[in-house]
Amino acid sequence: MKQQFTGIYKKSGKWYLGWIEEIPGVNTQGKTLKEAKENLKDALLLIIETNRLMNKAKVGKKVLREPITISA
């Protein structure tokens, strides 16, 4: 499933900061803008994967799971 998120980047001193607008806690930094972008993609994938694993363990198998698609 293809999903789209908004990456926000800001230069702070010698570093570039990056975060995902839609998901609190997905943030990173890099020495270059390219590095910050790569790091942010990695951070987003890790957060999504971790959240899915934690929720599966927490709620078990007897739940209804379905994809939700929205257009903003």
Backbone as a ProteinNet text record, in pm:
[ID]
protein_1_A
[PRIMARY]
MKQQFTGIYKKSGKWYLGWIEEIPGVNTQGKTLKEAKENLKDALLLIIETNRLMNKAKVGKKVLREPITISA
[TERTIARY]
84.4	0	89.3	60	136.7	75.6	159.3	114.9	199.4	143.7	217.1	216	331.7	347.6	421	420.9	486.9	612	728.1	854	880.1	915.9	949	1097.5	1169.6	1313.8	1348.1	1445	1487.7	1636.8	1709.8	1852.2	1869	1949.5	1975.4	2125.8	2192.7	2338.4	2397.8	2479.8	2542	2459.7	2345.9	2263.7	2132.7	2077.3	1942.3	1853.7	1743	1645.8	1531.7	1472.7	1360.7	1258.2	1128.9	1022.7	905.4	820.1	700.3	584.3	519.6	412.4	295.8	260.9	141.4	160.4	283.5	306.3	404.7	355.2	444.8	551.4	670.6	777.8	865.1	827.6	912.8	997.3	1119.8	1210	1353.1	1439.2	1578.5	1662.6	1788	1878.7	1983.9	2055.1	2162.4	2255.7	2377.9	2475.5	2445.5	2375.3	2333	2182	2120.9	1977.9	1950.1	2035.1	2019.2	2023	2117.9	2129	2005.7	1957.3	1837.9	1717	1703.3	1591.5	1598.6	1716.4	1733.9	1704.7	1756.8	1734.3	1586.2	1515.4	1373.8	1291.9	1324.3	1255.1	1277.4	1400.9	1431.9	1354.9	1352.2	1281.6	1132.6	1072.8	930.8	900.5	980.3	959.3	971.6	1069.6	1088.3	972	923.7	811.2	685.8	656.2	537.5	547.6	662.8	682.3	669.6	730.9	725	583	510.8	372.3	285.6	303.4	225	254.6	380.5	418	364.8	375.9	327.9	176.2	105.1	-40.3	-86	-19	-55.2	-38	70.6	95.7	-3.6	-42.1	-129.5	-274.5	-328.5	-470.8	-501.5	-401.9	-423.5	-480.3	-534.4	-580.5	-730.7	-807	-952.1	-998.8	-948.6	-989.2	-1009.6	-1082.3	-1101.6	-994.8	-917.9	-816.4	-853.3	-850.4	-878.4	-802	-760.8	-693.5	-791.8	-742.7	-821.7	-746.5	-815.8	-756.9	-830.9	-755.4	-816	-754.6	-826.4	-774.9	-782.7	-669.1	-667.3	-676.3
-117.4	0	124.1	212.1	335.5	440.6	503.4	608.4	731.7	846.2	970.5	1050.6	1103.2	1185.4	1313.3	1409.9	1537	1549.2	1556.1	1579.3	1728.6	1774.9	1915	1920.8	2013.5	2025.1	2168.4	2181.1	2312.9	2307	2406	2413.2	2478.6	2415.3	2465.6	2458.3	2571	2570.6	2492.5	2392.1	2309.6	2185.5	2167.9	2048.6	2080.2	1978.3	1985	1898.5	1954.5	1881.8	1840.8	1726.1	1681.4	1610.5	1627.9	1557.8	1536	1442.9	1411.6	1488.9	1569.2	1656.4	1578	1464	1391.1	1296	1262	1162.4	1216.7	1251.1	1300.2	1196	1241.5	1152.2	1100.2	1123.6	1081.8	1202.4	1203.1	1315	1266.9	1348.5	1309.7	1433.1	1409	1516.4	1459.8	1548.8	1508	1623.9	1592.2	1697.6	1765.7	1694.3	1752	1731.1	1805.8	1788.2	1647.8	1598.8	1463.2	1359.8	1373.5	1279.9	1288	1407.7	1424.4	1358	1372.8	1310.7	1158.7	1103.3	957.8	908.6	980.2	942.2	948.9	1047.4	1063.2	948	905.7	790.3	666.1	645	530.7	538.5	657.4	675.6	648.1	695.9	675.1	525.7	456.4	312.1	236.3	271.7	204.5	230.2	352.6	385.7	310.1	308.7	238.8	88.8	29.9	-112.9	-144.5	-63.7	-85.6	-71.3	31.5	50.5	-68.2	-119.9	-235.8	-358	-383.8	-498.8	-485.6	-367.1	-344.9	-360.7	-310.5	-321.9	-465.2	-539.4	-680.1	-758.7	-732.8	-803.2	-760.9	-634.7	-580.4	-625	-617.1	-643.2	-785.8	-859.6	-997.9	-1011.6	-1131.8	-1163.6	-1141.3	-1135.4	-1126.4	-981.9	-915.3	-777.5	-763.9	-663.5	-635	-536.1	-572.9	-485.1	-458.2	-330.5	-297.3	-172.2	-166.3	-47.3	69.1	186.9	309.3	402.2	451.1	545.2	677	784.5	917.3	1005.6	1105.5	1207.2	1339.5	1403.7	1530.5	1647
0	0	0	-89.9	-99.2	-7.2	72.2	163	138.6	167	147.6	276.8	312.8	431.8	393.5	482.4	456	541.2	476.2	546.4	556.5	674.9	698	733.7	673.7	697	734	826	872.3	903.3	855.2	887.6	1024.7	1107.5	1242.8	1267.2	1253.7	1264.5	1149	1180.7	1077	1043.7	1107.6	1090.5	1020.4	956.7	902.1	990.4	1036	1115.6	1024.3	1049.9	970	1055.6	1020.9	1092.5	998	1036.6	960.5	1021.8	938.8	985.5	1046.3	988.4	1029.2	1147.5	1181.4	1286.6	1390.5	1508.3	1613.8	1647.9	1674.9	1716.5	1605.5	1479.6	1367.5	1329.7	1379	1351.8	1346.5	1288	1270.7	1241.4	1210.6	1170.5	1076.3	1008.9	919.9	894.6	857.4	828.3	695.5	607.3	479.2	465.4	375.8	351.6	299.3	212.1	158.4	269.9	361.5	473.6	563.6	590.7	673.3	607.3	475.7	404.2	411.5	390.9	399.7	541.3	640.4	779.4	815.9	762.2	793.9	734.8	614.9	555.9	641.2	684.7	770.7	902.3	963	1090	1073.5	965.6	940.4	924.6	845.6	827.3	958.9	1039.8	1168.8	1264.1	1269.4	1357.4	1314	1184.6	1135.7	1164.9	1136.4	1161.3	1310.3	1394.3	1538.2	1590.9	1545.2	1588.7	1549.2	1430.1	1386.3	1472.8	1498.8	1581.7	1724.2	1781.6	1918	1925.9	1826.5	1827.4	1807	1720.8	1700.1	1828.7	1899.9	2025.8	2133.6	2133.4	2237.7	2221.1	2100.6	2081	2038	1996.9	1957.2	1817.6	1790.9	1656.4	1636.7	1741.7	1729.3	1718.8	1618.1	1589.5	1439.6	1401.5	1259.4	1216.2	1116.8	1060.4	914.5	875.9	737.3	697	571.4	522.6	515.4	543.7	532.1	438.8	338.4	243.3	254.4	262.4	268.6	161.3	121.2	30.1	102.4	118.2	191.8	96.6
[MASK]
++++++++++++++++++++++++++++++++++++++++++++++++++++++++++++++++++++++++

